[in-house]
Amino acid sequence: MASKTKEGGTGWVPYHIPEDVSLNTRMHLTREQVEEILPILQSFVETGDLPD
């Protein structure tokens, strides 16, 4: 794929994904992981910013 970029360049290269290929971008989180990130997400909901 990198060989298809302009010489010395980088970036996205068009790539056809066949119809019979299934892609899933869901995150798989444990309950413990959710418990850890929930306060961060709640802060984002309330303020529009992520905490430091």
Residue pairs with C-beta under 8 A, 6 or more apart in sequence:
1 13
1 15
2 10
2 13
4 13
5 11
5 13
17 23
29 37
40 50
40 51
43 49
43 50
43 51
44 50
